[in-house]
């Protein structure tokens, strides 16, 4: 079974929990804490260490971005996945010129999550 790490704005945590409840193997631990807001400074090191462990354990990173969103932490997660030579799927605007990394040949672009999970 493919293991997915998901990178997005934390407000999308419910989306990922819903897919996980349908049997998709999402390994991102942050989705269970998404509604807690930004973690206090004293927990950031542990939080980011967990993210790195989760990305290392995954087969694919999904970067999810809705129209108008400005990604921050998800771009760090994208960089980790690229450094680890993970498969990367991007779901969002194909015309997003704010992130030139999306033009990397190894990144596959999808119109929606259903294409990935039901494909």
The first five atom37 places (N, CA, C, CB, O) and aatype in JSON, in Angstrom:
{
  "aatype": [20, 20, 20, 20, 20, 20, 20, 20, 20, 20, 20, 20, 20, 20, 20, 20, 20, 20, 20, 20, 20, 20, 20, 20, 20, 20, 20, 20, 20, 20, 20, 20, 20, 20, 20, 20, 20, 20, 20, 20, 20, 20, 20, 20, 20, 20, 20, 20, 20, 20, 20, 20, 20, 20, 20, 20, 20, 20, 20, 20, 20, 20, 20, 20, 20, 20, 20, 20, 20, 20, 20, 20, 20, 20, 20, 20, 20, 20, 20, 20, 20, 20, 20, 20, 20, 20, 20, 20, 20, 20, 20, 20, 20, 20, 20, 20, 20, 20, 20, 20, 20, 20, 20, 20, 20, 20, 20, 20, 20, 20, 20, 20, 20, 20, 20, 20, 20, 20, 20],
  "atom_mask": [
    [1, 1, 1, 1, 1],
    [1, 1, 1, 1, 1],
    [1, 1, 1, 1, 1],
    [1, 1, 1, 1, 1],
    [1, 1, 1, 1, 1],
    [1, 1, 1, 1, 1],
    [1, 1, 1, 1, 1],
    [1, 1, 1, 1, 1],
    [1, 1, 1, 1, 1],
    [1, 1, 1, 1, 1],
    [1, 1, 1, 1, 1],
    [1, 1, 1, 1, 1],
    [1, 1, 1, 1, 1],
    [1, 1, 1, 1, 1],
    [1, 1, 1, 1, 1],
    [1, 1, 1, 1, 1],
    [1, 1, 1, 1, 1],
    [1, 1, 1, 1, 1],
    [1, 1, 1, 1, 1],
    [1, 1, 1, 1, 1],
    [1, 1, 1, 1, 1],
    [1, 1, 1, 1, 1],
    [1, 1, 1, 1, 1],
    [1, 1, 1, 1, 1],
    [1, 1, 1, 1, 1],
    [1, 1, 1, 1, 1],
    [1, 1, 1, 1, 1],
    [1, 1, 1, 1, 1],
    [1, 1, 1, 1, 1],
    [1, 1, 1, 1, 1],
    [1, 1, 1, 1, 1],
    [1, 1, 1, 1, 1],
    [1, 1, 1, 1, 1],
    [1, 1, 1, 1, 1],
    [1, 1, 1, 1, 1],
    [1, 1, 1, 1, 1],
    [1, 1, 1, 1, 1],
    [1, 1, 1, 1, 1],
    [1, 1, 1, 1, 1],
    [1, 1, 1, 1, 1],
    [1, 1, 1, 1, 1],
    [1, 1, 1, 1, 1],
    [1, 1, 1, 1, 1],
    [1, 1, 1, 1, 1],
    [1, 1, 1, 1, 1],
    [1, 1, 1, 1, 1],
    [1, 1, 1, 1, 1],
    [1, 1, 1, 1, 1],
    [1, 1, 1, 1, 1],
    [1, 1, 1, 1, 1],
    [1, 1, 1, 1, 1],
    [1, 1, 1, 1, 1],
    [1, 1, 1, 1, 1],
    [1, 1, 1, 1, 1],
    [1, 1, 1, 1, 1],
    [1, 1, 1, 1, 1],
    [1, 1, 1, 1, 1],
    [1, 1, 1, 1, 1],
    [1, 1, 1, 1, 1],
    [1, 1, 1, 1, 1],
    [1, 1, 1, 1, 1],
    [1, 1, 1, 1, 1],
    [1, 1, 1, 1, 1],
    [1, 1, 1, 1, 1],
    [1, 1, 1, 1, 1],
    [1, 1, 1, 1, 1],
    [1, 1, 1, 1, 1],
    [1, 1, 1, 1, 1],
    [1, 1, 1, 1, 1],
    [1, 1, 1, 1, 1],
    [1, 1, 1, 1, 1],
    [1, 1, 1, 1, 1],
    [1, 1, 1, 1, 1],
    [1, 1, 1, 1, 1],
    [1, 1, 1, 1, 1],
    [1, 1, 1, 1, 1],
    [1, 1, 1, 1, 1],
    [1, 1, 1, 1, 1],
    [1, 1, 1, 1, 1],
    [1, 1, 1, 1, 1],
    [1, 1, 1, 1, 1],
    [1, 1, 1, 1, 1],
    [1, 1, 1, 1, 1],
    [1, 1, 1, 1, 1],
    [1, 1, 1, 1, 1],
    [1, 1, 1, 1, 1],
    [1, 1, 1, 1, 1],
    [1, 1, 1, 1, 1],
    [1, 1, 1, 1, 1],
    [1, 1, 1, 1, 1],
    [1, 1, 1, 1, 1],
    [1, 1, 1, 1, 1],
    [1, 1, 1, 1, 1],
    [1, 1, 1, 1, 1],
    [1, 1, 1, 1, 1],
    [1, 1, 1, 1, 1],
    [1, 1, 1, 1, 1],
    [1, 1, 1, 1, 1],
    [1, 1, 1, 1, 1],
    [1, 1, 1, 1, 1],
    [1, 1, 1, 1, 1],
    [1, 1, 1, 1, 1],
    [1, 1, 1, 1, 1],
    [1, 1, 1, 1, 1],
    [1, 1, 1, 1, 1],
    [1, 1, 1, 1, 1],
    [1, 1, 1, 1, 1],
    [1, 1, 1, 1, 1],
    [1, 1, 1, 1, 1],
    [1, 1, 1, 1, 1],
    [1, 1, 1, 1, 1],
    [1, 1, 1, 1, 1],
    [1, 1, 1, 1, 1],
    [1, 1, 1, 1, 1],
    [1, 1, 1, 1, 1],
    [1, 1, 1, 1, 1],
    [1, 1, 1, 1, 1],
    [1, 1, 1, 1, 1],
    [1, 1, 1, 1, 1]
  ],
  "atom_positions": [
    [[0.84, -1.17, 0.0], [0.0, 0.0, 0.0], [0.89, 1.25, 0.0], [-0.96, -0.01, 1.22], [1.83, 1.35, 0.79]],
    [[0.59, 2.18, -0.88], [1.36, 3.41, -0.99], [1.18, 4.25, 0.27], [0.94, 4.22, -2.25], [0.06, 4.41, 0.77]],
    [[2.29, 4.79, 0.78], [2.25, 5.67, 1.95], [2.4, 7.11, 1.48], [3.37, 5.29, 2.98], [3.39, 7.47, 0.84]],
    [[1.42, 7.94, 1.81], [1.41, 9.34, 1.4], [1.71, 10.27, 2.56], [0.06, 9.69, 0.78], [1.17, 10.12, 3.66]],
    [[2.59, 11.22, 2.31], [2.73, 12.36, 3.21], [2.02, 13.52, 2.54], [4.26, 12.71, 3.51], [2.2, 13.75, 1.34]],
    [[1.2, 14.25, 3.28], [0.43, 15.35, 2.71], [0.92, 16.68, 3.27], [-1.07, 15.17, 2.98], [1.09, 16.83, 4.48]],
    [[1.14, 17.63, 2.37], [1.6, 18.97, 2.73], [0.59, 19.97, 2.21], [3.03, 19.26, 2.16], [0.3, 20.03, 1.02]],
    [[0.05, 20.77, 3.13], [-0.96, 21.76, 2.76], [-1.1, 22.75, 3.9], [-2.32, 21.09, 2.43], [-0.42, 22.63, 4.92]],
    [[-1.99, 23.72, 3.74], [-2.35, 24.58, 4.85], [-3.0, 23.68, 5.9], [-3.33, 25.75, 4.4], [-3.71, 22.73, 5.56]],
    [[-2.75, 23.97, 7.17], [-3.28, 23.12, 8.23], [-4.81, 23.1, 8.26], [-2.76, 23.58, 9.57], [-5.4, 22.14, 8.76]],
    [[-5.44, 24.13, 7.73], [-6.91, 24.17, 7.71], [-7.51, 23.04, 6.89], [-7.39, 25.5, 7.17], [-8.7, 22.77, 6.99]],
    [[-6.7, 22.37, 6.07], [-7.2, 21.27, 5.24], [-7.09, 19.91, 5.95], [-6.43, 21.21, 3.93], [-7.31, 18.87, 5.33]],
    [[-6.77, 19.93, 7.23], [-6.63, 18.67, 7.97], [-7.83, 17.75, 7.85], [-6.39, 18.97, 9.41], [-7.67, 16.54, 7.74]],
    [[-9.03, 18.32, 7.86], [-10.24, 17.49, 7.75], [-10.29, 16.73, 6.43], [-11.49, 18.36, 7.89], [-10.77, 15.6, 6.38]],
    [[-9.8, 17.35, 5.37], [-9.76, 16.66, 4.06], [-8.92, 15.4, 4.17], [-9.18, 17.6, 2.95], [-9.32, 14.32, 3.72]],
    [[-7.74, 15.53, 4.78], [-6.82, 14.38, 4.87], [-7.35, 13.31, 5.8], [-5.45, 14.84, 5.36], [-7.18, 12.12, 5.53]],
    [[-7.99, 13.7, 6.9], [-8.58, 12.71, 7.8], [-9.69, 11.95, 7.09], [-9.14, 13.4, 9.07], [-9.83, 10.74, 7.27]],
    [[-10.46, 12.65, 6.28], [-11.53, 12.01, 5.51], [-10.96, 10.95, 4.56], [-12.34, 13.06, 4.72], [-11.49, 9.84, 4.47]],
    [[-9.9, 11.28, 3.85], [-9.28, 10.31, 2.95], [-8.68, 9.14, 3.73], [-8.19, 10.98, 2.09], [-8.79, 7.99, 3.32]],
    [[-8.06, 9.44, 4.84], [-7.49, 8.37, 5.67], [-8.59, 7.43, 6.16], [-6.71, 8.96, 6.87], [-8.41, 6.22, 6.19]],
    [[-9.73, 8.01, 6.55], [-10.87, 7.2, 7.0], [-11.41, 6.3, 5.89], [-11.97, 8.1, 7.52], [-12.06, 5.29, 6.17]],
    [[-11.16, 6.67, 4.64], [-11.58, 5.86, 3.49], [-10.55, 4.79, 3.13], [-11.84, 6.75, 2.27], [-10.74, 4.05, 2.18]],
    [[-9.47, 4.72, 3.9], [-8.48, 3.66, 3.68], [-7.2, 4.11, 3.0], [-9.09, 2.6, 2.87], [-6.31, 3.29, 2.75]],
    [[-7.07, 5.4, 2.68], [-5.84, 5.89, 2.08], [-4.78, 5.97, 3.19], [-6.05, 7.29, 1.39], [-5.05, 6.48, 4.27]],
    [[-3.58, 5.47, 2.9], [-2.52, 5.38, 3.9], [-1.76, 6.71, 4.0], [-1.54, 4.22, 3.54], [-0.7, 6.88, 3.39]],
    [[-2.3, 7.63, 4.78], [-1.68, 8.93, 5.0], [-0.89, 8.86, 6.3], [-2.76, 10.08, 5.05], [-1.43, 8.57, 7.36]],
    [[0.42, 9.15, 6.19], [1.32, 8.99, 7.34], [1.64, 10.31, 8.05], [2.6, 8.34, 6.89], [2.43, 10.31, 8.99]],
    [[1.06, 11.4, 7.63], [1.33, 12.72, 8.21], [0.68, 12.85, 9.58], [0.82, 13.84, 7.28], [-0.54, 12.9, 9.7]],
    [[1.5, 12.89, 10.61], [0.96, 13.0, 11.97], [0.33, 14.36, 12.26], [2.05, 12.73, 12.97], [-0.53, 14.46, 13.13]],
    [[0.75, 15.39, 11.54], [0.23, 16.73, 11.82], [-1.27, 16.83, 11.61], [0.93, 17.75, 10.96], [-1.91, 17.71, 12.19]],
    [[-1.86, 15.97, 10.78], [-3.3, 16.11, 10.5], [-4.15, 15.84, 11.74], [-3.71, 15.16, 9.38], [-5.3, 16.27, 11.81]],
    [[-3.59, 15.13, 12.7], [-4.34, 14.88, 13.93], [-4.25, 16.04, 14.93], [-3.85, 13.61, 14.58], [-4.89, 16.02, 15.98]],
    [[-3.45, 17.03, 14.59], [-3.26, 18.19, 15.46], [-3.6, 19.49, 14.74], [-1.82, 18.25, 15.97], [-3.39, 20.57, 15.29]],
    [[-4.12, 19.41, 13.53], [-4.29, 20.59, 12.68], [-5.15, 21.68, 13.31], [-4.91, 20.19, 11.37], [-4.93, 22.86, 13.03]],
    [[-6.1, 21.32, 14.14], [-7.03, 22.31, 14.68], [-6.48, 23.02, 15.92], [-8.35, 21.65, 15.02], [-7.19, 23.8, 16.56]],
    [[-5.24, 22.75, 16.24], [-4.64, 23.39, 17.41], [-3.94, 24.7, 17.06], [-3.64, 22.44, 18.07], [-3.36, 25.34, 17.93]],
    [[-3.99, 25.1, 15.8], [-3.31, 26.32, 15.39], [-1.81, 26.13, 15.35], [-3.66, 27.46, 16.33], [-1.31, 25.0, 15.35]],
    [[-1.09, 27.24, 15.31], [0.37, 27.19, 15.25], [0.9, 26.64, 16.58], [0.96, 28.6, 14.95], [0.47, 27.06, 17.65]],
    [[1.84, 25.71, 16.47], [2.44, 25.14, 17.67], [3.31, 26.18, 18.35], [3.26, 23.87, 17.33], [3.97, 26.97, 17.68]],
    [[3.33, 26.19, 19.68], [4.21, 27.12, 20.42], [5.68, 26.86, 20.06], [3.99, 26.98, 21.94], [6.04, 25.75, 19.67]],
    [[6.49, 27.88, 20.2], [7.91, 27.79, 19.84], [8.62, 26.6, 20.46], [8.62, 29.05, 20.25], [9.45, 25.97, 19.8]],
    [[8.3, 26.27, 21.7], [9.01, 25.18, 22.36], [8.7, 23.8, 21.76], [8.67, 25.18, 23.83], [9.38, 22.83, 22.07]],
    [[7.68, 23.71, 20.92], [7.32, 22.44, 20.27], [7.71, 22.37, 18.79], [5.83, 22.21, 20.4], [7.52, 21.34, 18.15]],
    [[8.26, 23.46, 18.26], [8.57, 23.5, 16.82], [9.63, 22.48, 16.41], [9.02, 24.89, 16.43], [9.51, 21.85, 15.36]],
    [[10.67, 22.31, 17.22], [11.71, 21.34, 16.86], [11.14, 19.94, 16.78], [12.87, 21.38, 17.87], [11.39, 19.22, 15.82]],
    [[10.37, 19.54, 17.79], [9.74, 18.22, 17.77], [8.78, 18.09, 16.59], [8.98, 17.97, 19.09], [8.76, 17.05, 15.92]],
    [[8.0, 19.13, 16.34], [7.04, 19.12, 15.22], [7.76, 18.88, 13.89], [6.25, 20.46, 15.17], [7.35, 18.03, 13.1]],
    [[8.84, 19.64, 13.65], [9.55, 19.5, 12.38], [10.34, 18.2, 12.31], [10.49, 20.68, 12.17], [10.5, 17.64, 11.22]],
    [[10.84, 17.7, 13.43], [11.49, 16.39, 13.43], [10.48, 15.3, 13.06], [12.13, 16.09, 14.81], [10.81, 14.38, 12.31]],
    [[9.25, 15.41, 13.57], [8.19, 14.45, 13.22], [7.87, 14.53, 11.73], [6.92, 14.71, 14.05], [7.67, 13.51, 11.07]],
    [[7.81, 15.74, 11.21], [7.54, 15.92, 9.77], [8.6, 15.21, 8.95], [7.48, 17.42, 9.4], [8.28, 14.48, 8.02]],
    [[9.87, 15.42, 9.29], [10.94, 14.77, 8.54], [10.84, 13.25, 8.63], [12.31, 15.24, 9.06], [11.0, 12.56, 7.62]],
    [[10.57, 12.72, 9.81], [10.39, 11.27, 9.96], [9.25, 10.77, 9.1], [10.14, 10.9, 11.44], [9.36, 9.73, 8.45]],
    [[8.14, 11.51, 9.08], [6.97, 11.09, 8.3], [7.27, 11.13, 6.81], [5.77, 12.0, 8.62], [6.87, 10.23, 6.07]],
    [[7.98, 12.15, 6.36], [8.33, 12.22, 4.94], [9.27, 11.09, 4.57], [8.98, 13.59, 4.6], [9.12, 10.47, 3.52]],
    [[10.25, 10.81, 5.43], [11.17, 9.7, 5.18], [10.42, 8.38, 5.05], [12.22, 9.6, 6.29], [10.79, 7.53, 4.23]],
    [[9.38, 8.19, 5.85], [8.65, 6.92, 5.84], [7.65, 6.82, 4.68], [7.92, 6.75, 7.15], [7.1, 5.75, 4.44]],
    [[7.43, 7.91, 3.98], [6.43, 7.91, 2.91], [7.03, 7.48, 1.57], [5.81, 9.3, 2.77], [8.24, 7.46, 1.38]],
    [[6.12, 7.14, 0.66], [6.52, 6.85, -0.73], [6.32, 8.08, -1.61], [5.71, 5.66, -1.29], [7.07, 8.29, -2.57]],
    [[5.31, 8.88, -1.27], [4.91, 10.03, -2.1], [4.56, 11.2, -1.2], [3.7, 9.66, -3.03], [3.93, 11.02, -0.16]],
    [[4.98, 12.39, -1.6], [4.51, 13.61, -0.95], [3.48, 14.26, -1.87], [5.69, 14.6, -0.64], [3.72, 14.43, -3.07]],
    [[2.34, 14.62, -1.3], [1.32, 15.36, -2.04], [1.34, 16.79, -1.52], [-0.11, 14.71, -1.88], [1.12, 17.04, -0.34]],
    [[1.6, 17.73, -2.41], [1.51, 19.15, -2.08], [0.17, 19.64, -2.62], [2.71, 19.99, -2.69], [-0.08, 19.59, -3.82]],
    [[-0.68, 20.1, -1.71], [-2.05, 20.5, -2.05], [-2.21, 21.99, -1.79], [-3.1, 19.69, -1.23], [-1.92, 22.47, -0.7]],
    [[-2.67, 22.72, -2.8], [-2.82, 24.17, -2.66], [-4.06, 24.62, -3.41], [-1.57, 24.9, -3.19], [-4.21, 24.38, -4.61]],
    [[-4.95, 25.29, -2.69], [-6.16, 25.83, -3.32], [-5.87, 27.24, -3.82], [-7.35, 25.84, -2.32], [-4.93, 27.89, -3.37]],
    [[-6.69, 27.71, -4.74], [-6.52, 29.02, -5.35], [-6.38, 30.1, -4.29], [-7.7, 29.35, -6.28], [-7.16, 30.15, -3.33]],
    [[-5.4, 30.96, -4.47], [-5.2, 32.08, -3.57], [-4.38, 31.79, -2.33], [-6.49, 32.6, -3.17], [-4.04, 32.72, -1.59]],
    [[-4.07, 30.53, -2.07], [-3.31, 30.2, -0.87], [-1.82, 30.51, -1.07], [-3.5, 28.71, -0.49], [-1.28, 30.35, -2.17]],
    [[-1.19, 30.94, -0.01], [0.26, 31.14, 0.0], [0.85, 30.07, 0.91], [0.66, 32.59, 0.47], [0.6, 30.06, 2.11]],
    [[1.62, 29.19, 0.32], [2.2, 28.09, 1.09], [3.44, 28.57, 1.82], [2.55, 26.91, 0.16], [4.19, 29.4, 1.32]],
    [[3.64, 28.05, 3.0], [4.82, 28.38, 3.81], [5.49, 27.09, 4.24], [4.43, 29.26, 5.05], [6.47, 26.66, 3.63]],
    [[4.98, 26.46, 5.3], [5.57, 25.21, 5.79], [5.58, 24.12, 4.74], [4.83, 24.73, 7.0], [6.5, 23.31, 4.68]],
    [[4.55, 24.1, 3.9], [4.46, 23.07, 2.86], [5.64, 23.15, 1.89], [3.15, 23.2, 2.09], [6.04, 22.14, 1.32]],
    [[6.19, 24.35, 1.71], [7.35, 24.47, 0.82], [8.6, 23.87, 1.46], [7.59, 25.94, 0.45], [9.45, 23.32, 0.76]],
    [[8.71, 23.97, 2.78], [9.81, 23.29, 3.47], [9.66, 21.78, 3.33], [9.86, 23.7, 4.97], [10.63, 21.06, 3.11]],
    [[8.42, 21.31, 3.47], [8.15, 19.88, 3.32], [8.46, 19.42, 1.9], [6.68, 19.58, 3.67], [9.0, 18.33, 1.7]],
    [[8.12, 20.25, 0.92], [8.44, 19.94, -0.48], [9.95, 19.81, -0.65], [7.88, 21.04, -1.41], [10.42, 18.88, -1.31]],
    [[10.71, 20.72, -0.07], [12.17, 20.66, -0.16], [12.74, 19.4, 0.46], [12.78, 21.87, 0.5], [13.67, 18.8, -0.07]],
    [[12.17, 19.0, 1.6], [12.62, 17.76, 2.24], [12.39, 16.58, 1.32], [11.9, 17.55, 3.59], [13.27, 15.73, 1.14]],
    [[11.2, 16.53, 0.74], [10.86, 15.41, -0.15], [11.76, 15.38, -1.38], [9.39, 15.49, -0.57], [12.19, 14.32, -1.83]],
    [[12.04, 16.56, -1.92], [12.93, 16.62, -3.09], [14.32, 16.12, -2.72], [13.0, 18.06, -3.66], [14.93, 15.37, -3.48]],
    [[14.83, 16.54, -1.56], [16.16, 16.12, -1.12], [16.24, 14.62, -0.88], [16.56, 16.86, 0.16], [17.29, 14.01, -1.04]],
    [[15.11, 14.03, -0.5], [15.05, 12.59, -0.24], [14.66, 11.79, -1.49], [14.05, 12.31, 0.87], [14.47, 10.57, -1.41]],
    [[14.54, 12.47, -2.63], [14.17, 11.82, -3.9], [12.84, 11.09, -3.84], [15.26, 10.85, -4.32], [12.69, 10.01, -4.41]],
    [[11.88, 11.68, -3.13], [10.54, 11.1, -3.05], [9.74, 11.46, -4.3], [9.8, 11.59, -1.77], [10.02, 12.47, -4.95]],
    [[8.77, 10.64, -4.63], [7.8, 11.02, -5.66], [7.02, 12.2, -5.12], [6.85, 9.82, -6.05], [6.7, 12.25, -3.93]],
    [[6.7, 13.15, -5.98], [5.96, 14.33, -5.56], [4.8, 14.56, -6.5], [6.87, 15.57, -5.51], [4.96, 14.62, -7.72]],
    [[3.62, 14.68, -5.91], [2.41, 15.01, -6.66], [1.93, 16.38, -6.19], [1.29, 13.92, -6.46], [1.88, 16.66, -4.99]],
    [[1.59, 17.22, -7.15], [1.07, 18.56, -6.83], [-0.38, 18.64, -7.27], [1.92, 19.67, -7.52], [-0.71, 18.3, -8.41]],
    [[-1.25, 19.08, -6.37], [-2.65, 19.32, -6.69], [-2.91, 20.8, -6.47], [-3.63, 18.42, -5.82], [-2.86, 21.29, -5.33]],
    [[-3.17, 21.52, -7.54], [-3.4, 22.95, -7.45], [-3.33, 23.57, -8.83], [-2.38, 23.61, -6.51], [-3.36, 22.87, -9.85]],
    [[-3.24, 24.87, -8.85], [-3.21, 25.6, -10.12], [-1.96, 25.25, -10.92], [-3.28, 27.1, -9.87], [-0.85, 25.33, -10.41]],
    [[-2.16, 24.87, -12.15], [-1.03, 24.57, -13.03], [-0.28, 25.84, -13.42], [-1.51, 23.84, -14.29], [0.82, 25.78, -13.96]],
    [[-0.88, 26.97, -13.15], [-0.28, 28.26, -13.52], [0.32, 28.98, -12.33], [-1.32, 29.15, -14.19], [0.53, 30.19, -12.38]],
    [[0.6, 28.25, -11.25], [1.15, 28.87, -10.05], [2.62, 29.23, -10.29], [1.0, 27.93, -8.82], [3.49, 28.37, -10.22]],
    [[2.87, 30.5, -10.58], [4.23, 30.95, -10.88], [4.97, 31.39, -9.61], [4.2, 32.1, -11.88], [6.11, 31.85, -9.69]],
    [[4.32, 31.25, -8.44], [4.97, 31.65, -7.2], [5.99, 30.62, -6.74], [3.92, 31.86, -6.11], [6.86, 30.94, -5.92]],
    [[5.91, 29.42, -7.24], [6.8, 28.35, -6.8], [7.42, 27.68, -8.03], [6.04, 27.29, -5.93], [6.83, 26.78, -8.62]],
    [[8.61, 28.13, -8.41], [9.25, 27.58, -9.6], [9.64, 26.12, -9.42], [10.47, 28.4, -9.95], [9.87, 25.42, -10.41]],
    [[9.73, 25.64, -8.18], [10.05, 24.22, -7.95], [9.03, 23.31, -8.61], [10.13, 23.92, -6.45], [9.33, 22.17, -8.96]],
    [[7.8, 23.82, -8.79], [6.76, 23.0, -9.41], [7.07, 22.69, -10.87], [5.42, 23.71, -9.32], [6.43, 21.81, -11.46]],
    [[8.02, 23.38, -11.44], [8.42, 23.13, -12.83], [9.45, 22.0, -12.92], [8.99, 24.4, -13.45], [9.84, 21.62, -14.03]],
    [[9.88, 21.48, -11.79], [10.85, 20.38, -11.78], [10.25, 19.17, -12.48], [11.28, 20.03, -10.33], [9.08, 18.84, -12.27]],
    [[11.04, 18.52, -13.31], [10.55, 17.41, -14.13], [10.01, 16.24, -13.31], [11.66, 16.91, -15.02], [9.2, 15.46, -13.81]],
    [[10.43, 16.11, -12.06], [9.99, 14.96, -11.27], [8.63, 15.16, -10.62], [11.0, 14.65, -10.21], [8.08, 14.21, -10.05]],
    [[8.08, 16.36, -10.69], [6.81, 16.64, -10.02], [5.66, 16.4, -11.0], [6.77, 18.09, -9.48], [5.61, 16.97, -12.08]],
    [[4.73, 15.53, -10.57], [3.55, 15.25, -11.38], [2.41, 16.13, -10.9], [3.15, 13.74, -11.29], [2.18, 16.27, -9.7]],
    [[1.7, 16.74, -11.84], [0.62, 17.67, -11.51], [-0.73, 17.02, -11.78], [0.76, 18.98, -12.33], [-0.95, 16.41, -12.82]],
    [[-1.62, 17.16, -10.79], [-2.97, 16.6, -10.88], [-3.99, 17.71, -10.66], [-3.17, 15.46, -9.84], [-3.71, 18.71, -9.99]],
    [[-5.17, 17.53, -11.25], [-6.25, 18.51, -11.1], [-6.94, 18.41, -9.76], [-7.27, 18.34, -12.21], [-7.44, 19.41, -9.23]],
    [[-6.98, 17.19, -9.19], [-7.7, 16.99, -7.93], [-7.19, 15.73, -7.23], [-9.23, 16.89, -8.19], [-6.46, 14.93, -7.82]],
    [[-7.58, 15.58, -6.0], [-7.13, 14.42, -5.22], [-7.73, 13.11, -5.71], [-7.48, 14.61, -3.77], [-7.1, 12.06, -5.59]],
    [[-8.93, 13.17, -6.26], [-9.58, 11.95, -6.76], [-8.72, 11.28, -7.84], [-10.98, 12.28, -7.33], [-8.69, 10.05, -7.94]],
    [[-8.04, 12.07, -8.65], [-7.17, 11.49, -9.68], [-6.05, 10.65, -9.06], [-6.56, 12.61, -10.55], [-5.62, 9.65, -9.64]],
    [[-5.6, 11.05, -7.91], [-4.53, 10.32, -7.24], [-5.08, 9.09, -6.51], [-3.79, 11.23, -6.25], [-4.6, 7.98, -6.7]],
    [[-6.09, 9.31, -5.69], [-6.57, 8.25, -4.8], [-7.54, 7.27, -5.47], [-7.23, 8.87, -3.61], [-7.65, 6.13, -5.04]],
    [[-8.24, 7.72, -6.5], [-9.18, 6.83, -7.19], [-8.68, 6.4, -8.55], [-10.53, 7.5, -7.33], [-9.31, 5.6, -9.24]],
    [[-7.52, 6.97, -8.95], [-6.99, 6.8, -10.28], [-6.68, 5.41, -10.66], [-5.82, 7.57, -10.45], [-6.23, 5.17, -11.78]]
  ]
}
